[in-house]
Amino acid sequence: MSVFSAYESQVLRTLLSSRYSGSEIDAVINEASFVALEHTGVGYFLTVTHPLMPSTRTVCSQPQVEGRFRDVHCGFVLFLEDGELTFECFSYPSQTNSNGDVPGDLREQPVKIKEAGSTGIIHGASIPSRPRHQEPTLPRHSVNYLTWFHRVLGWDAALPLLVSTGSVLIARTLKNQPPADILALVGLPVLAFSFRFALGTYQIKSNACGNAFRGFQLFALVMALFILAFVDFFVAIVAFLPKGNAPKAEEMLPLYAVTLLTYVTLVAFAMYPGRYSTTANSEPFSRDL
């Protein structure tokens, strides 16, 4: 299913026609991968990735295309750079509602499209030019470090601590009862693995990264979770051992340090959110939890 709406596809066919063939434009429309969507109040930026997009910056704004839906009158510009296409929709304040606002659900509406100077859909309207102070600029791309930090510290520091603490408590309170060892050795690690895998998969899907990179992130997450399950299993075994037979803390410190470092490295890579589109007066768009 295409990430573009019907009118966006129409705009793409017009603005990309001087650079790409019809089959290439169809490939971009049908195969592009979503990166980010940011509403500015007076329009929006939709960013996608596709192999046909160039690495050097190209701005596609001709022929001039305009759209109308009720009292909203808007224009469109495409930015091609670094393997991404950013679709900008902006309003013409003089011919839009009094505030120049573009509704957040515009992409779901039947916007009428036409080229400047053509006849048909919009009759009797002059074609405004975009003011010079509103010249299009490519949105900045930045990493949301707060989201990245929250993912790693919030989930991947708290969850192992909770599971290990739970295993120790079960071992201390239910040590001589048969179900206790199964619950501590198998139940909690499996539950933690399943929960973090489901949540991590959702988070990785929201990352502003290419499909191949997200595949590596998913692999790193699985490896990290196997390490977590091993640590939880080991902690539970130690908790069930008699005091005299349990290894001393200083003996286990090197193993814990290496394991923790490996786990955090894998998780930090898996949870990297990518670089999201931002504008000068807005926060990065993100679908993170």
C-alpha positions in Angstrom: 0.0 0.0 0.0 1.4 3.4 -1.0 2.3 5.9 1.7 1.0 8.7 -0.5 -2.6 9.9 -0.8 -4.3 10.1 -4.2 -3.6 13.8 -4.6 0.0 13.5 -3.4 0.5 10.8 -6.1 -0.9 13.3 -8.6 1.5 16.0 -7.4 4.4 13.6 -7.6 3.6 12.6 -11.2 3.7 16.2 -12.2 6.7 17.5 -10.3 8.9 14.4 -10.9 8.1 14.1 -14.6 11.1 16.2 -15.7 13.5 13.9 -13.8 12.1 10.4 -13.8 10.2 8.2 -16.3 6.6 7.2 -15.7 7.6 3.7 -14.5 10.2 5.1 -12.1 7.6 7.5 -10.6 5.2 4.6 -10.2 7.9 2.7 -8.4 8.5 5.7 -6.0 4.8 6.0 -5.3 4.2 2.3 -4.7 7.5 1.3 -3.0 8.7 4.3 -0.9 9.1 3.6 2.8 7.7 6.0 5.4 10.2 8.0 7.4 8.4 10.9 9.1 5.3 13.1 8.9 5.3 16.5 10.5 2.3 19.0 10.6 3.3 22.6 10.9 -0.2 24.1 11.2 0.2 25.8 7.8 1.0 22.6 6.0 3.1 19.5 6.5 6.3 17.6 5.6 6.1 14.0 4.5 9.4 12.2 4.2 10.0 8.9 2.6 13.0 6.8 1.4 13.5 5.1 -2.0 16.6 3.8 -3.8 15.9 6.1 -6.8 16.3 9.3 -4.7 19.6 11.1 -5.3 22.3 11.8 -2.7 22.7 15.5 -3.7 20.0 18.0 -3.1 17.4 18.6 -5.8 14.3 20.8 -5.4 11.3 20.1 -7.6 8.8 22.9 -7.7 8.0 23.3 -11.4 5.6 23.2 -13.0 3.8 25.0 -10.2 1.0 22.8 -8.8 -1.8 24.0 -6.5 -4.5 22.2 -4.5 -7.8 23.2 -3.0 -10.1 21.8 -0.4 -12.9 24.0 0.9 -11.3 27.2 2.1 -7.7 25.8 2.0 -5.5 26.8 -0.9 -2.1 25.2 -0.9 1.1 24.6 -3.0 3.6 21.8 -3.1 7.4 21.4 -3.3 9.5 18.3 -3.4 13.0 18.0 -1.9 15.2 15.1 -3.0 18.4 14.4 -1.0 20.4 11.7 0.8 18.1 8.9 -0.6 15.0 10.6 0.7 12.1 12.5 -0.7 10.4 15.2 1.4 7.0 16.2 0.2 6.1 19.7 1.4 2.5 21.1 1.4 2.2 24.7 2.3 -0.8 27.1 2.4 -1.2 30.4 0.6 -2.3 32.6 3.5 -4.0 35.2 1.2 -6.3 32.6 -0.2 -6.7 30.2 2.7 -8.9 30.7 5.8 -8.2 33.7 7.9 -5.4 32.0 9.9 -3.8 30.3 6.9 -4.4 27.0 8.8 -4.2 23.6 7.1 -6.2 20.9 8.8 -4.3 18.0 10.2 -6.4 15.5 8.3 -5.9 17.2 4.9 -4.2 14.1 3.5 -7.4 12.2 4.0 -9.5 14.8 2.1 -10.4 14.9 -1.6 -8.0 17.8 -2.5 -8.4 19.0 -6.0 -5.1 19.4 -7.9 -4.2 21.4 -11.0 -1.1 23.0 -12.6 -0.7 26.8 -12.6 -2.2 28.3 -15.7 -4.3 25.3 -16.6 -8.0 25.3 -16.9 -10.4 23.0 -15.1 -10.6 22.3 -11.4 -10.0 25.8 -10.0 -11.8 28.5 -12.0 -11.3 32.3 -11.8 -8.5 32.1 -9.2 -5.3 33.9 -9.7 -2.2 31.8 -9.2 -0.2 33.3 -6.4 3.5 33.1 -6.2 5.1 32.0 -2.9 6.5 35.1 -1.0 10.3 35.3 -1.0 10.4 35.1 2.7 8.7 31.8 2.5 11.1 30.2 0.1 11.1 26.5 0.8 13.9 25.1 2.9 14.7 21.4 3.5 13.7 20.4 7.0 16.6 19.6 9.4 17.1 16.0 10.3 18.2 15.3 13.9 18.3 12.4 16.4 15.9 12.5 19.3 18.4 11.7 22.0 15.8 11.9 24.7 13.8 9.2 23.1 16.9 7.1 22.6 18.0 7.5 26.2 14.4 6.8 27.5 14.2 3.6 25.6 17.5 2.2 26.8 17.5 3.4 30.4 13.7 3.1 30.9 13.1 -0.4 29.6 16.5 -2.1 29.3 17.8 -1.0 32.7 14.6 -1.4 34.7 13.4 -4.7 33.2 16.5 -6.8 34.0 16.5 -5.4 37.5 12.9 -6.2 38.1 13.2 -9.8 36.7 16.4 -10.5 38.7 14.8 -9.1 41.9 11.7 -11.2 41.3 13.8 -14.4 40.8 15.7 -13.7 44.1 12.5 -13.0 46.0 10.8 -16.2 44.7 13.9 -18.3 45.6 14.0 -16.8 49.1 10.3 -17.1 49.9 9.3 -20.2 48.0 12.6 -22.1 48.1 11.2 -25.5 49.1 8.1 -25.4 47.0 8.3 -27.3 43.7 6.7 -24.6 41.4 9.1 -21.9 42.7 12.1 -23.1 40.7 10.2 -23.4 37.4 8.7 -19.9 37.9 12.0 -18.3 38.7 14.2 -20.2 36.2 11.8 -20.3 33.3 8.6 -18.3 33.8 10.1 -14.9 34.5 12.9 -15.0 31.9 10.4 -16.1 29.2 7.9 -13.5 30.2 10.5 -10.8 30.1 11.9 -11.9 26.8 8.4 -12.0 25.2 7.4 -8.6 26.5 10.6 -6.8 25.6 10.6 -8.4 22.1 7.1 -7.3 21.4 7.8 -3.8 22.6 11.2 -3.6 20.9 9.8 -4.8 17.6 7.2 -2.0 17.7 9.8 0.6 18.5 12.2 -0.6 15.8 9.4 -0.3 13.2 9.0 3.3 14.2 12.7 4.1 13.7 13.5 6.6 10.9 15.9 4.1 9.3 16.0 2.0 6.2 14.5 -1.5 6.0 17.9 -3.2 6.0 19.2 -1.2 9.0 16.0 -2.0 10.9 16.6 -5.6 10.1 20.0 -5.4 11.8 18.4 -3.6 14.7 15.9 -6.4 15.2 18.8 -9.0 15.1 20.7 -7.0 17.7 17.6 -6.9 19.9 17.1 -10.7 19.8 20.8 -11.2 20.7 20.5 -8.8 23.6 17.3 -10.6 24.9 19.0 -14.0 24.8 21.8 -12.5 26.9 19.2 -11.1 29.3 17.5 -14.4 29.5 20.8 -16.1 30.3 21.6 -13.6 33.1 18.1 -14.0 34.6 18.4 -17.8 34.5 21.9 -17.7 36.1 20.7 -15.3 38.9 17.9 -17.6 39.7 20.2 -20.6 39.9 22.5 -18.8 42.2 19.6 -17.7 44.4 18.5 -21.3 44.8 22.0 -22.6 45.8 22.8 -23.1 49.5 24.8 -20.2 51.0 28.0 -22.1 51.2 27.9 -23.2 47.5 26.9 -19.9 46.0 29.8 -18.1 44.2 31.1 -14.9 45.8 30.1 -11.5 44.4 33.7 -10.5 43.6 34.1 -13.8 41.6 31.1 -12.9 39.4 31.9 -9.3 38.9 34.0 -9.6 35.7 31.3 -11.9 34.1 28.5 -9.4 35.0 30.5 -6.5 33.7 31.2 -8.0 30.3 27.7 -9.3 30.0 26.2 -5.9 30.9 28.4 -4.1 28.5 27.5 -6.4 25.6 23.8 -6.2 26.4 23.8 -2.4 26.6 25.7 -2.0 23.4 23.3 -4.3 21.5 20.3 -2.6 22.9 21.6 0.9 22.3 22.1 0.0 18.6 18.7 -1.7 18.4 16.9 1.3 19.9 18.6 4.0 17.8 15.6 6.0 16.6 17.1 7.4 13.4 17.1 11.0 12.2 13.7 12.6 12.1 12.6 15.7 10.1 12.2 18.9 12.0 11.6 22.5 11.2 13.0 25.6 12.8 10.0 26.0 15.1 8.9 22.5 15.8 9.9 19.4 17.7 11.0 16.2 15.9 8.1 14.0 14.8 8.2 10.6 16.4 5.9 7.6 16.9 7.9 6.3 19.9 6.2 5.0 23.1 
